[in-house]
Every structure is written in C-alpha cells, then in structure tokens.
Amino acid sequence: MNEKKDFYDSMGFDRGQLMTLTDAAANMMYEHSKKMLGSMIKYKELMMMYTCAMKEIKTKFEVLDTDFKVRFSRNPISSISTRIKSTASITEKMHRLGVPFSVDSIVENVHDVAGIRVICSYIDDIYLLADALLKQEDIKLIARKDYIANPKPNGYRSLHLIVTVPVFFMDEKRDMKVEVQIRTIAMDFWASLEHQLKYKQEIENQQDIVMQLKACADVIAATDERMLGIREQIEQMQDTPTEEDIMLEKLSKFDININ
C-alpha cells in the first residue's frame, strides 16, 4: 500500500480522499493511472526517436551540400528546416484516418510525424539532392509524390518523399520514417503565403482569391524555369576547363571553409 500512496502523492492525490475509496476502486484507479503514465512515457520516447531520425536526415543533406560546395563552388541548399508534428495535429490526423490513438498506431499510420524541408535555388537541385539521398544504402523510399511535375490544383509545387532511416539508440536500432519536402525558394515563398491566407476566416470573393493564388503559382513556376535557363546559358558560355585548370581550381579550394 505504501507504494500506491507514494504513487498517488506523486500524482497529486490527497491521502484523506484516498482513504475514503474502497480497495477495489483504489486498485482500479491505481492501475489505470499507472497505465496512463506508462503510455505517456512511451509517447515521449517515440517523439524523441522521431527527433533523432530527423537529425540523421538533416545531417545527410548538410553533408551533400558541403560536398557540392567543395566540388563545384556552389551550394544547392539555401536553407533547411525541421519540425515534429504536434500532439494535436497527430490526434486530428488519426481521427480523420479512423484509427485509434496509440504509440503503435502512430508508427503504423502517421508517416509525417518527423518532417524536414530543404529549400534550393534551382529546380534541378531538387532532383539532384533527392537522387543523392535515395542512393544512400541506409535510406529506404516508402513513397514519392512529385508536385512539381504534377502540381496540386491550387498551384502548390514541391517534391515529397517518405523515407526510413536507421537510428541507433542505446539498446536498439530502429528504422524511423521521415517526410522530406524539397522545393525552390520561390515555391516556398508561395506555399508560406498560401498557407497563411488559407486559414483566414470569412474571406469575401474566396473563389477569386483562389484563382489569383493559382495565377501567382504559375508565374513563380515560370520564373523558376527561366532562372534555371539563365544559369544553364551562363554555364554554356564558359570555356571548357582543361585538366590543369580543374586541378588548380581544386587546389585553390584546399583550405576552403566548409562550415
């Protein structure tokens, strides 16, 4: 009984109230509270595992960016951001899917608990980075949605990947799912503003706003294509380097800052 009293003290129960309960009711409440606390701990541990998986993927992209910088004097990645889905968002999604809320159910049914967004300068960088990531032997592709080749009706463009990455913890290795979104600076600019406007309430002429946003998305997509074309045109006008030029260029980067 001392163990139970200590447990109730830690949970904030008053001992005087506890004494008024029957043994059966007290035992039931004790076991239920213990089970709830155990579930909360497992949920917290799962979120920690997703956070670690997210860090693993982020590091892989940072390595690729550094490698590209040293080899070609250009960073394909403009920025990287990460996020863990909130408990409220996870609960809402599971309700929408019609599945029970539990640690096992989250792992099985929610593929975007951990998310990483990679922002690039040019469209071809998106596919370059995606291919480089997927070639790594410890990365497994679960799903791929190319909203650049096939934009959403509202104009949204981005490349989405669901991948698993092995994470080594103190006593086990687990393959954890991470959602990867790769898009250009222009695509991200549009998506951020569209997300803000989408949640505004009681908008007049909403259909007109939707059409204007779609038109903006088309303009931004055309600008992305044009900027890529300009870069390729400049690259074509440059003289083809000789073997000696390449060696001297690499030597000049020998002490390059790779942070």
C-alpha positions as a Markdown table, in Angstrom:
| # | Residue | x | y | z |
|---|---|---|---|---|
| 1 | Met | 0.0 | 0.0 | 0.0 |
| 2 | Asn | 2.9 | 2.4 | 0.7 |
| 3 | Glu | 3.9 | 2.1 | -3.0 |
| 4 | Lys | 0.4 | 3.1 | -4.0 |
| 5 | Lys | 0.3 | 6.0 | -1.6 |
| 6 | Asp | 3.7 | 7.3 | -2.8 |
| 7 | Phe | 2.4 | 6.9 | -6.4 |
| 8 | Tyr | -0.8 | 8.9 | -5.5 |
| 9 | Asp | 1.3 | 11.6 | -3.8 |
| 10 | Ser | 3.4 | 12.0 | -6.9 |
| 11 | Met | 0.3 | 12.3 | -9.0 |
| 12 | Gly | -1.2 | 15.0 | -6.7 |
| 13 | Phe | -3.9 | 12.9 | -4.9 |
| 14 | Asp | -4.9 | 13.8 | -1.3 |
| 15 | Arg | -4.3 | 10.9 | 1.2 |
| 16 | Gly | -7.5 | 11.8 | 3.0 |
| 17 | Gln | -9.5 | 11.3 | -0.2 |
| 18 | Leu | -7.7 | 8.1 | -0.9 |
| 19 | Met | -8.7 | 6.6 | 2.5 |
| 20 | Thr | -12.4 | 7.0 | 1.6 |
| 21 | Leu | -12.1 | 4.8 | -1.5 |
| 22 | Thr | -12.8 | 1.1 | -1.4 |
| 23 | Asp | -9.8 | -1.2 | -2.0 |
| 24 | Ala | -11.3 | -2.2 | -5.3 |
| 25 | Ala | -11.8 | 1.3 | -6.5 |
| 26 | Ala | -8.4 | 2.3 | -5.3 |
| 27 | Asn | -6.8 | -0.6 | -7.1 |
| 28 | Met | -8.7 | 0.3 | -10.3 |
| 29 | Met | -7.6 | 3.9 | -10.2 |
| 30 | Tyr | -4.1 | 3.0 | -9.4 |
| 31 | Glu | -3.7 | 0.6 | -12.3 |
| 32 | His | -5.5 | 3.0 | -14.7 |
| 33 | Ser | -3.2 | 5.9 | -13.7 |
| 34 | Lys | -0.2 | 3.7 | -13.9 |
| 35 | Lys | -1.2 | 2.6 | -17.4 |
| 36 | Met | -1.8 | 6.2 | -18.5 |
| 37 | Leu | 1.6 | 7.3 | -17.2 |
| 38 | Gly | 3.3 | 4.4 | -19.0 |
| 39 | Ser | 1.6 | 5.4 | -22.3 |
| 40 | Met | 2.7 | 9.0 | -21.8 |
| 41 | Ile | 6.3 | 7.9 | -21.3 |
| 42 | Lys | 6.2 | 5.7 | -24.4 |
| 43 | Tyr | 4.8 | 8.5 | -26.4 |
| 44 | Lys | 7.5 | 10.9 | -25.2 |
| 45 | Glu | 10.2 | 8.3 | -26.1 |
| 46 | Leu | 8.7 | 7.9 | -29.6 |
| 47 | Met | 8.8 | 11.6 | -30.2 |
| 48 | Met | 12.5 | 11.5 | -29.1 |
| 49 | Met | 13.1 | 8.8 | -31.7 |
| 50 | Tyr | 11.5 | 10.8 | -34.5 |
| 51 | Thr | 13.6 | 13.8 | -33.5 |
| 52 | Cys | 16.8 | 11.8 | -33.8 |
| 53 | Ala | 15.7 | 10.4 | -37.2 |
| 54 | Met | 15.1 | 14.0 | -38.3 |
| 55 | Lys | 18.6 | 14.9 | -37.2 |
| 56 | Glu | 20.0 | 12.0 | -39.2 |
| 57 | Ile | 18.4 | 13.1 | -42.4 |
| 58 | Lys | 19.3 | 16.8 | -41.8 |
| 59 | Thr | 22.9 | 15.8 | -41.4 |
| 60 | Lys | 22.8 | 13.8 | -44.7 |
| 61 | Phe | 21.6 | 16.9 | -46.6 |
| 62 | Glu | 24.3 | 19.1 | -44.9 |
| 63 | Val | 27.0 | 16.6 | -46.0 |
| 64 | Leu | 25.7 | 16.7 | -49.5 |
| 65 | Asp | 25.6 | 20.5 | -49.5 |
| 66 | Thr | 29.2 | 20.6 | -48.3 |
| 67 | Asp | 30.3 | 18.1 | -50.8 |
| 68 | Phe | 28.8 | 20.1 | -53.7 |
| 69 | Lys | 30.3 | 23.3 | -52.4 |
| 70 | Val | 33.8 | 21.9 | -52.4 |
| 71 | Arg | 33.4 | 20.2 | -55.8 |
| 72 | Phe | 31.6 | 22.9 | -57.7 |
| 73 | Ser | 31.9 | 26.1 | -55.6 |
| 74 | Arg | 28.1 | 26.4 | -55.3 |
| 75 | Asn | 25.7 | 25.5 | -52.5 |
| 76 | Pro | 22.5 | 23.8 | -53.9 |
| 77 | Ile | 20.8 | 24.2 | -50.5 |
| 78 | Ser | 19.6 | 27.6 | -49.4 |
| 79 | Ser | 18.2 | 26.5 | -46.0 |
| 80 | Ile | 16.9 | 23.5 | -44.1 |
| 81 | Ser | 14.1 | 23.5 | -41.5 |
| 82 | Thr | 12.7 | 20.7 | -39.4 |
| 83 | Arg | 9.6 | 20.1 | -37.3 |
| 84 | Ile | 7.9 | 17.4 | -35.2 |
| 85 | Lys | 4.1 | 17.2 | -35.7 |
| 86 | Ser | 2.3 | 18.4 | -32.6 |
| 87 | Thr | 0.2 | 16.1 | -30.5 |
| 88 | Ala | -2.9 | 18.0 | -31.5 |
| 89 | Ser | -2.1 | 17.5 | -35.2 |
| 90 | Ile | -1.3 | 13.8 | -34.7 |
| 91 | Thr | -4.6 | 13.3 | -32.9 |
| 92 | Glu | -6.6 | 15.1 | -35.5 |
| 93 | Lys | -5.0 | 13.1 | -38.3 |
| 94 | Met | -5.6 | 9.8 | -36.6 |
| 95 | His | -9.2 | 10.8 | -36.0 |
| 96 | Arg | -9.5 | 11.6 | -39.7 |
| 97 | Leu | -8.0 | 8.3 | -40.7 |
| 98 | Gly | -10.3 | 6.5 | -38.3 |
| 99 | Val | -7.6 | 4.7 | -36.3 |
| 100 | Pro | -7.1 | 4.5 | -32.5 |
| 101 | Phe | -4.6 | 6.8 | -30.8 |
| 102 | Ser | -1.7 | 4.7 | -29.5 |
| 103 | Val | 2.1 | 4.6 | -30.0 |
| 104 | Asp | 1.9 | 1.5 | -32.3 |
| 105 | Ser | -0.9 | 3.1 | -34.3 |
| 106 | Ile | 1.1 | 6.3 | -34.8 |
| 107 | Val | 4.1 | 4.4 | -36.1 |
| 108 | Glu | 1.9 | 2.4 | -38.5 |
| 109 | Asn | -0.4 | 5.1 | -39.8 |
| 110 | Val | 1.2 | 8.5 | -39.5 |
| 111 | His | 4.2 | 8.9 | -41.9 |
| 112 | Asp | 4.9 | 12.6 | -41.4 |
| 113 | Val | 5.5 | 12.9 | -37.6 |
| 114 | Ala | 9.0 | 14.0 | -38.4 |
| 115 | Gly | 9.4 | 16.4 | -41.2 |
| 116 | Ile | 12.3 | 18.2 | -42.9 |
| 117 | Arg | 12.1 | 20.9 | -45.6 |
| 118 | Val | 15.0 | 21.6 | -47.9 |
| 119 | Ile | 15.0 | 24.9 | -49.8 |
| 120 | Cys | 17.0 | 25.0 | -53.1 |
| 121 | Ser | 17.9 | 27.7 | -55.5 |
| 122 | Tyr | 17.1 | 25.9 | -58.7 |
| 123 | Ile | 14.7 | 23.2 | -59.8 |
| 124 | Asp | 17.4 | 20.8 | -61.0 |
| 125 | Asp | 19.0 | 21.0 | -57.5 |
| 126 | Ile | 15.8 | 19.4 | -56.1 |
| 127 | Tyr | 16.1 | 16.3 | -58.1 |
| 128 | Leu | 19.9 | 16.2 | -57.7 |
| 129 | Leu | 19.6 | 16.2 | -53.9 |
| 130 | Ala | 16.7 | 13.7 | -53.9 |
| 131 | Asp | 18.6 | 11.3 | -56.1 |
| 132 | Ala | 21.7 | 11.6 | -53.9 |
| 133 | Leu | 19.8 | 10.9 | -50.8 |
| 134 | Leu | 17.9 | 7.9 | -52.2 |
| 135 | Lys | 21.2 | 6.4 | -53.5 |
| 136 | Gln | 22.5 | 6.0 | -49.9 |
| 137 | Glu | 22.3 | 2.4 | -48.9 |
| 138 | Asp | 20.7 | 3.0 | -45.5 |
| 139 | Ile | 17.8 | 5.1 | -46.9 |
| 140 | Lys | 14.6 | 3.3 | -48.0 |
| 141 | Leu | 12.0 | 5.1 | -50.1 |
| 142 | Ile | 8.4 | 4.5 | -48.8 |
| 143 | Ala | 6.5 | 7.0 | -51.0 |
| 144 | Arg | 7.2 | 9.7 | -53.5 |
| 145 | Lys | 4.9 | 12.5 | -54.7 |
| 146 | Asp | 6.2 | 14.9 | -57.3 |
| 147 | Tyr | 4.0 | 18.0 | -57.1 |
| 148 | Ile | 6.5 | 19.8 | -59.4 |
| 149 | Ala | 5.8 | 17.6 | -62.4 |
| 150 | Asn | 2.2 | 17.3 | -61.3 |
| 151 | Pro | 1.2 | 20.4 | -59.3 |
| 152 | Lys | -1.8 | 20.4 | -57.0 |
| 153 | Pro | -5.0 | 22.1 | -58.3 |
| 154 | Asn | -4.3 | 25.2 | -56.2 |
| 155 | Gly | -0.8 | 25.6 | -57.7 |
| 156 | Tyr | 1.3 | 24.0 | -54.9 |
| 157 | Arg | 4.6 | 22.7 | -56.1 |
| 158 | Ser | 7.2 | 20.6 | -54.1 |
| 159 | Leu | 8.8 | 17.2 | -54.2 |
| 160 | His | 7.7 | 15.0 | -51.3 |
| 161 | Leu | 9.5 | 11.9 | -50.1 |
| 162 | Ile | 8.7 | 9.5 | -47.3 |
| 163 | Val | 11.8 | 7.6 | -46.3 |
| 164 | Thr | 13.1 | 5.5 | -43.5 |
| 165 | Val | 16.5 | 5.9 | -41.9 |
| 166 | Pro | 18.1 | 3.6 | -39.3 |
| 167 | Val | 18.7 | 5.2 | -35.9 |
| 168 | Phe | 21.0 | 3.6 | -33.3 |
| 169 | Phe | 19.8 | 4.1 | -29.7 |
| 170 | Met | 21.5 | 2.8 | -26.6 |
| 171 | Asp | 19.8 | -0.7 | -26.7 |
| 172 | Glu | 18.3 | -1.0 | -30.2 |
| 173 | Lys | 18.3 | 0.1 | -33.8 |
| 174 | Arg | 15.0 | 1.3 | -35.3 |
| 175 | Asp | 14.1 | 2.3 | -38.8 |
| 176 | Met | 12.2 | 5.6 | -38.4 |
| 177 | Lys | 10.1 | 7.4 | -41.0 |
| 178 | Val | 10.7 | 11.0 | -42.0 |
| 179 | Glu | 8.9 | 13.1 | -44.5 |
| 180 | Val | 11.2 | 15.1 | -46.8 |
| 181 | Gln | 10.0 | 18.2 | -48.7 |
| 182 | Ile | 12.3 | 19.7 | -51.3 |
| 183 | Arg | 11.4 | 22.9 | -53.1 |
| 184 | Thr | 12.8 | 26.1 | -54.5 |
| 185 | Ile | 12.9 | 29.5 | -52.7 |
| 186 | Ala | 10.1 | 30.7 | -55.0 |
| 187 | Met | 8.0 | 27.6 | -54.3 |
| 188 | Asp | 8.5 | 28.0 | -50.6 |
| 189 | Phe | 7.6 | 31.7 | -50.7 |
| 190 | Trp | 4.3 | 30.9 | -52.4 |
| 191 | Ala | 3.5 | 28.0 | -50.1 |
| 192 | Ser | 4.1 | 30.0 | -47.0 |
| 193 | Leu | 1.8 | 32.9 | -48.1 |
| 194 | Glu | -0.8 | 30.5 | -49.4 |
| 195 | His | -0.8 | 28.7 | -46.0 |
| 196 | Gln | -1.3 | 31.9 | -44.1 |
| 197 | Leu | -4.2 | 33.1 | -46.4 |
| 198 | Lys | -5.9 | 29.7 | -46.3 |
| 199 | Tyr | -6.6 | 30.0 | -42.6 |
| 200 | Lys | -8.2 | 33.5 | -42.8 |
| 201 | Gln | -11.8 | 33.4 | -41.9 |
| 202 | Glu | -14.8 | 34.9 | -43.8 |
| 203 | Ile | -13.0 | 36.0 | -46.9 |
| 204 | Glu | -15.2 | 37.6 | -49.5 |
| 205 | Asn | -14.8 | 36.5 | -53.1 |
| 206 | Gln | -12.9 | 33.4 | -51.9 |
| 207 | Gln | -13.0 | 31.8 | -55.3 |
| 208 | Asp | -11.4 | 34.9 | -56.8 |
| 209 | Ile | -8.6 | 34.7 | -54.2 |
| 210 | Val | -8.0 | 31.0 | -55.1 |
| 211 | Met | -7.8 | 31.9 | -58.8 |
| 212 | Gln | -5.3 | 34.7 | -58.1 |
| 213 | Leu | -3.1 | 32.4 | -55.9 |
| 214 | Lys | -3.1 | 29.8 | -58.7 |
| 215 | Ala | -2.1 | 32.5 | -61.2 |
| 216 | Cys | 0.8 | 33.6 | -58.9 |
| 217 | Ala | 1.9 | 30.0 | -58.6 |
| 218 | Asp | 2.1 | 29.7 | -62.4 |
| 219 | Val | 4.1 | 32.9 | -62.6 |
| 220 | Ile | 6.5 | 31.7 | -59.9 |
| 221 | Ala | 6.9 | 28.3 | -61.7 |
| 222 | Ala | 7.7 | 30.1 | -64.9 |
| 223 | Thr | 10.2 | 32.3 | -63.1 |
| 224 | Asp | 11.9 | 29.2 | -61.7 |
| 225 | Glu | 12.2 | 27.7 | -65.1 |
| 226 | Arg | 13.6 | 30.9 | -66.5 |
| 227 | Met | 16.2 | 31.3 | -63.8 |
| 228 | Leu | 17.4 | 27.8 | -64.4 |
| 229 | Gly | 17.6 | 28.5 | -68.1 |
| 230 | Ile | 19.7 | 31.7 | -67.4 |
| 231 | Arg | 22.1 | 29.7 | -65.2 |
| 232 | Glu | 22.5 | 27.0 | -67.8 |
| 233 | Gln | 23.1 | 29.6 | -70.5 |
| 234 | Ile | 25.8 | 31.2 | -68.5 |
| 235 | Glu | 27.4 | 27.8 | -67.8 |
| 236 | Gln | 27.4 | 27.0 | -71.6 |
| 237 | Met | 29.2 | 30.3 | -72.4 |
| 238 | Gln | 32.0 | 29.5 | -70.1 |
| 239 | Asp | 35.1 | 27.9 | -71.6 |
| 240 | Thr | 35.5 | 24.2 | -71.0 |
| 241 | Pro | 38.3 | 23.9 | -68.4 |
| 242 | Thr | 41.4 | 22.0 | -69.1 |
| 243 | Glu | 42.7 | 19.3 | -66.8 |
| 244 | Glu | 45.3 | 21.7 | -65.4 |
| 245 | Asp | 42.5 | 24.3 | -64.8 |
| 246 | Ile | 40.5 | 21.8 | -62.9 |
| 247 | Met | 43.5 | 20.8 | -60.7 |
| 248 | Leu | 44.3 | 24.4 | -60.0 |
| 249 | Glu | 40.7 | 25.1 | -59.1 |
| 250 | Lys | 40.6 | 22.2 | -56.7 |
| 251 | Leu | 43.9 | 23.3 | -55.2 |
| 252 | Ser | 42.6 | 26.8 | -54.6 |
| 253 | Lys | 39.7 | 25.3 | -52.5 |
| 254 | Phe | 42.0 | 23.1 | -50.5 |
| 255 | Asp | 41.6 | 25.3 | -47.4 |
| 256 | Ile | 38.0 | 26.3 | -48.1 |
| 257 | Asn | 35.8 | 26.9 | -45.1 |
| 258 | Ile | 33.3 | 24.0 | -45.2 |
| 259 | Asn | 31.2 | 25.0 | -42.2 |
